[in-house]
């Protein structure tokens, strides 16, 4: 049994903590494990994995173009220097990047974009349940219990399959749940909904993986790993990260964020030990950011972005990108990286491969909003 | 039912847990004119303005003394030692501010209390001037409250004669150049002169309103007429010390001669001259328009309906600025009952939340914390224009977030309350279905109460 008092988590909304791990799992008769890391706030894929080989890149990115110490993955792409441990996974053939990808969502609202990413729907709020919850039903046994570490269960985990929650006892448990209820209560009130969305985003901006020089992030990775080991360990875990909305001063902030993410992923791998061989970690964000730097040393909400996966089952050491180019005419709506690979096809293909599911059934169940053929060959067989 | 909710929330300060909603909303509002107590015991227990003027003088003298000593000692003073003498005034401010809040939490006349707050903001003094710190409460208690139901002219005169206003807008130091003391000073080579600050704000903010047709010449003439309206008990010079602490007409600094304001000649001498001008300003059509517009904005929506402005303006003009007549016209006006809701200011929201859970007695510290955190420190609007009265100033993302957090804190301390019943009582006939559902689906009574305090209904009045 998990001792709930041993779970350490802080609510980002309450304590101002930057990194709020929210974990849930389902005990399932499978050794395969999934960790879904959501980057809330639209992480900048063009800075995380920079297309330094694209002739338009340096001109568009201006002051952000020079990522000194970046790790060249191939002739086109350079990984951000804060992701050194991730780069090592890439070299070991365990990390796979998918660039110029996006969910079916095409506007630029964080909340709506996250909703589509988490529900797997076509439009914001056209589904109430999340794809991780539906995934539970596809796994052997289908009766897996899921569990969220924080008081509030993220949308990706909401749904018919039972998901209970553990909350650390030193937190006022109700609060995160209360704040979520406030969000729903304001949903029908245009003025309050807009204000509330903005406020929550701003709070999240002040939060992120960078807290405590990444120590909080590493602790979260360790904690997630500890919850996934042992006979009753979780098989499905969701980790939330905030603070990716880098409209200004992106260079330093993103570097800290990525450093935290790198530490978290490394701690997760270390904590999982041999179970890493059965683990798939997916990192994704609601959309990308503008191709060009803005006037305040940051980037604004965009479209196409980056997703990546790592773990023992990943057929990695590759960057998948049907690269659209960054020339002015190639940009989506003249400003964003054009999405060329449907994110739902990537996720469906990876999940199907990892859990041994029928790809078509996985795609139609998990991502009914997408209309694409699941990508195959992402997972070692 | 709906009218009951409007009376409680828009006209009043929000429903109280212990009180049933009014069955006859209009009569309930009118009846408050009789029930309002301008000078309840909580106020008489506080130091009045003459005591506070003396406290200020002592603090100022101590400060000068401390400064001299520090300079003599040639030692580095610690942080602002000269501010320490003002601690007593800071305490007096905190106590007066708590009395203001507690009166609003328990009053049988919440509509009239709201009007007190309205007028205190119309004639704003701000405690970011040290000289106003102690006096701001006394200003509201002595100048506003006794006149809130009377004639606008009496209110105006009480306000402009109050030491808080005279000191806040520098009138107390304004010297007529040809006055006795002005001439003496000029001969000695340290010319003292007019300060137009109060005169300008009287025309721009208190009476006619900005861009209503007065000229710089009118400002200067009013400033001359008002020379001598001063505060005794503060000055070093014996001639200016006056008979004691408080309002004092200082004849030695009054500018002699006739004055012309808005084309009318004022031949009175001394204090009567300024008084005559203010009496005329108080019933001027531009003043009626200005006041009617501000009241209409406060009760009829951020974009005040022209019909409502016209009704209030007419009531003001026909009654010679009788405020009770204006309020009666307001209560009778359909626009005030049907207009779009106002976004509650932090002051309004906090009072409504505390009244809802039945809080009756905030300490000075709790009171200060509550309003400082929410961005509306009491008597500190920062300018003589007062706080803005429209939603854009208050409906900010962070402001809303803080309210939501405070709502949870208030709810957690409120004890057992059934939010579902309370909601129907606070918003009779106007409670929305989403709020009702949210309260019914809450996971605990405390969470339900917090949701109620932060509900859309609660954010507006």
Interface residues (C-beta under 8 A of the other chain):
Chain A: X174 X175 X177 X178 X179 X181 X182 X184 X185 X186 X187 X188 X189 X191 X192 X195 X196 X198 X199 X200 X202 X203
Chain B: X343 X391 X395 X396 X397 X398 X400 X401 X404 X408 X434 X435 X438 X442 X443 X444 X446 X447 X450 X451 X454 X455 X456 X459
